Amino acid sequence: MTCQHCQTWILDDDHRCRRCGRRVRATPARISAQSYPIAATATAAAYDFSPEGQTSEPEQQPVQAAEPGQQTLFSAPLAEPRVIPFDSLTTPAERESIRARAAEIARPAPVKNGKVELRHARTKRVPSTDQRRLEFLGQDEVLSQPQSHIICDAPVAPPTLRVQAALLDGLLIACGCLVAVALYLYQGGALLPRRHELPFLLAALATVPAAYKLIWTVVGRDTIGMRALGLRLVDFDGNPPSHDRRYQRAFGSVISLLAAGIGLVWALVDEDSLTWHDHMSNTFPTVASEADR
C-alpha cells in the first residue's frame, strides 16, 4: 500500500509512514484526479514504431520569408559630392577686397603680463603715554608705592612672637582637653573608644578650644599667650578693637584654620604681614610698648 500523503510505498503492517511519519489509514483512500494528477491520470508515452528499412524523416517546417529591411536613403552613389566649396561663393576679386579691408582694421595692442607690485601704506604708530614700561633692571623708580591699610604707626608683631603666643594658648587648650578626657575615663569610658563613641568624643574635645576663644572674645581682652609675650590687639586706627571686631576676628580665625592653614601662612607673603582674619576684622597684634607710644 502507499501513504495517502507522500505516496511512499509502505508495508501493510506499518501504522505510520517511514518518510513523513504520518499515521496510515486502515483502508486506502480514494485517489483524486485533481489532487494527484500524475498518479491518477499519467500514462506512459507512446512509441512510434516504423518498419525496417524506412526511416522517419523529420517534418520540415515552412520557411518564412525574410521581412524587408529599411530602405537606404540613397539607392545609387552620387556622381558629384554634395559639399559646396567656399571658392565657388565668391569671385577672386571679391576675396582680394575682403583681405584688403581686413588689413586696414587696427588690431588692439597685446596685453602685458608683467608683475605689478603694490606698496601698502604704513601707518605711523604713536607711542602711548599712559602705558608704563617694564623696568627689570631697576633703572627707573616705582611711580607709586602700594598703600597700606594700616593708618596708625604701630608696627605689626613679628611672626615669631605670634607663633609663640599661639603655642602658649595651645598648651592651655591641651590641658583643658586632658581634663575632659580624664572626666570621660572617670565616668567609665574606655581608653580606646568604640566606633560609635569616637565622633562624640572628638566633638566634646572640639568645644574646649572654641570655649577658650569665645571666653576672651566676650570679655573683650587679649588671650593669656598674647599678654604673656607682651602683645596687644589693636585696629588699623591704633585703637582697642570693639566687640564686633573681636567676633569677626574669632570667626575669621576659624576660616583661616579650616582652609588648610593657608590663612595663617598668608602672613609670610603679605606686604603688611597680616593673616586672613587680620584683614577680615581690620585688627592686628602689635607690641604693647610700641602701641603706647
Contacts in CASP RR format, 6 or more apart in sequence:
PFRMAT RR
TARGET T0000
AUTHOR 0000-0000-0000
METHOD contacts of the structure
MODEL  1
MTCQHCQTWILDDDHRCRRCGRRVRATPARISAQSYPIAATATAAAYDFS
PEGQTSEPEQQPVQAAEPGQQTLFSAPLAEPRVIPFDSLTTPAERESIRA
RAAEIARPAPVKNGKVELRHARTKRVPSTDQRRLEFLGQDEVLSQPQSHI
ICDAPVAPPTLRVQAALLDGLLIACGCLVAVALYLYQGGALLPRRHELPF
LLAALATVPAAYKLIWTVVGRDTIGMRALGLRLVDFDGNPPSHDRRYQRA
FGSVISLLAAGIGLVWALVDEDSLTWHDHMSNTFPTVASEADR
1 9 0 8 1.000
1 10 0 8 1.000
1 11 0 8 1.000
1 12 0 8 1.000
1 24 0 8 1.000
1 28 0 8 1.000
2 8 0 8 1.000
2 9 0 8 1.000
2 10 0 8 1.000
2 28 0 8 1.000
3 10 0 8 1.000
3 17 0 8 1.000
3 19 0 8 1.000
3 20 0 8 1.000
3 22 0 8 1.000
3 24 0 8 1.000
4 24 0 8 1.000
4 25 0 8 1.000
4 28 0 8 1.000
4 29 0 8 1.000
5 17 0 8 1.000
5 20 0 8 1.000
5 22 0 8 1.000
6 17 0 8 1.000
6 19 0 8 1.000
6 20 0 8 1.000
6 22 0 8 1.000
7 36 0 8 1.000
7 39 0 8 1.000
8 17 0 8 1.000
8 18 0 8 1.000
8 19 0 8 1.000
8 20 0 8 1.000
10 17 0 8 1.000
10 18 0 8 1.000
10 24 0 8 1.000
14 24 0 8 1.000
15 23 0 8 1.000
15 24 0 8 1.000
16 22 0 8 1.000
16 23 0 8 1.000
16 24 0 8 1.000
17 24 0 8 1.000
31 39 0 8 1.000
31 40 0 8 1.000
32 40 0 8 1.000
33 40 0 8 1.000
33 41 0 8 1.000
48 56 0 8 1.000
50 56 0 8 1.000
90 98 0 8 1.000
132 143 0 8 1.000
133 140 0 8 1.000
146 271 0 8 1.000
148 271 0 8 1.000
148 272 0 8 1.000
149 236 0 8 1.000
149 272 0 8 1.000
149 279 0 8 1.000
149 282 0 8 1.000
150 156 0 8 1.000
150 236 0 8 1.000
150 272 0 8 1.000
150 284 0 8 1.000
151 236 0 8 1.000
151 237 0 8 1.000
151 238 0 8 1.000
152 234 0 8 1.000
152 236 0 8 1.000
152 237 0 8 1.000
152 238 0 8 1.000
153 293 0 8 1.000
154 234 0 8 1.000
154 238 0 8 1.000
154 286 0 8 1.000
154 287 0 8 1.000
154 290 0 8 1.000
154 291 0 8 1.000
155 286 0 8 1.000
155 287 0 8 1.000
155 290 0 8 1.000
156 272 0 8 1.000
156 273 0 8 1.000
156 274 0 8 1.000
156 284 0 8 1.000
156 285 0 8 1.000
156 286 0 8 1.000
157 231 0 8 1.000
157 284 0 8 1.000
157 285 0 8 1.000
157 286 0 8 1.000
157 287 0 8 1.000
158 273 0 8 1.000
159 267 0 8 1.000
159 268 0 8 1.000
159 273 0 8 1.000
161 229 0 8 1.000
161 230 0 8 1.000
161 231 0 8 1.000
161 285 0 8 1.000
161 287 0 8 1.000
162 231 0 8 1.000
162 267 0 8 1.000
162 285 0 8 1.000
164 229 0 8 1.000
165 223 0 8 1.000
165 225 0 8 1.000
165 226 0 8 1.000
165 228 0 8 1.000
165 229 0 8 1.000
165 231 0 8 1.000
165 285 0 8 1.000
166 225 0 8 1.000
168 224 0 8 1.000
168 225 0 8 1.000
168 228 0 8 1.000
168 229 0 8 1.000
169 212 0 8 1.000
169 223 0 8 1.000
169 224 0 8 1.000
169 225 0 8 1.000
169 226 0 8 1.000
170 209 0 8 1.000
172 212 0 8 1.000
172 224 0 8 1.000
172 225 0 8 1.000
173 208 0 8 1.000
173 209 0 8 1.000
173 212 0 8 1.000
176 208 0 8 1.000
177 205 0 8 1.000
177 208 0 8 1.000
180 204 0 8 1.000
180 205 0 8 1.000
180 208 0 8 1.000
181 205 0 8 1.000
184 201 0 8 1.000
184 204 0 8 1.000
185 191 0 8 1.000
189 197 0 8 1.000
190 197 0 8 1.000
193 201 0 8 1.000
212 223 0 8 1.000
213 223 0 8 1.000
213 250 0 8 1.000
213 253 0 8 1.000
214 250 0 8 1.000
216 222 0 8 1.000
216 223 0 8 1.000
217 243 0 8 1.000
217 246 0 8 1.000
217 247 0 8 1.000
217 249 0 8 1.000
217 250 0 8 1.000
218 243 0 8 1.000
220 243 0 8 1.000
220 246 0 8 1.000
222 231 0 8 1.000
222 232 0 8 1.000
222 233 0 8 1.000
225 231 0 8 1.000
226 232 0 8 1.000
226 233 0 8 1.000
226 285 0 8 1.000
230 287 0 8 1.000
230 288 0 8 1.000
230 289 0 8 1.000
231 285 0 8 1.000
231 286 0 8 1.000
231 287 0 8 1.000
231 288 0 8 1.000
232 285 0 8 1.000
232 286 0 8 1.000
232 287 0 8 1.000
232 288 0 8 1.000
232 291 0 8 1.000
233 240 0 8 1.000
233 241 0 8 1.000
233 246 0 8 1.000
233 249 0 8 1.000
233 283 0 8 1.000
233 284 0 8 1.000
233 285 0 8 1.000
233 286 0 8 1.000
234 240 0 8 1.000
234 241 0 8 1.000
234 283 0 8 1.000
234 284 0 8 1.000
234 285 0 8 1.000
234 286 0 8 1.000
234 291 0 8 1.000
235 241 0 8 1.000
235 245 0 8 1.000
235 282 0 8 1.000
235 283 0 8 1.000
236 282 0 8 1.000
236 283 0 8 1.000
236 284 0 8 1.000
238 291 0 8 1.000
241 249 0 8 1.000
241 281 0 8 1.000
241 283 0 8 1.000
245 281 0 8 1.000
245 282 0 8 1.000
245 283 0 8 1.000
246 281 0 8 1.000
246 283 0 8 1.000
248 277 0 8 1.000
248 280 0 8 1.000
248 281 0 8 1.000
249 277 0 8 1.000
249 278 0 8 1.000
249 280 0 8 1.000
249 281 0 8 1.000
249 283 0 8 1.000
251 277 0 8 1.000
251 280 0 8 1.000
252 276 0 8 1.000
252 277 0 8 1.000
252 280 0 8 1.000
252 281 0 8 1.000
253 277 0 8 1.000
255 263 0 8 1.000
255 276 0 8 1.000
255 277 0 8 1.000
255 280 0 8 1.000
256 262 0 8 1.000
256 263 0 8 1.000
256 264 0 8 1.000
256 266 0 8 1.000
256 275 0 8 1.000
256 276 0 8 1.000
256 277 0 8 1.000
257 263 0 8 1.000
257 264 0 8 1.000
259 276 0 8 1.000
262 276 0 8 1.000
263 275 0 8 1.000
263 276 0 8 1.000
263 277 0 8 1.000
264 275 0 8 1.000
264 276 0 8 1.000
266 274 0 8 1.000
266 275 0 8 1.000
266 276 0 8 1.000
267 273 0 8 1.000
267 274 0 8 1.000
267 275 0 8 1.000
267 278 0 8 1.000
272 284 0 8 1.000
274 284 0 8 1.000
278 284 0 8 1.000
END
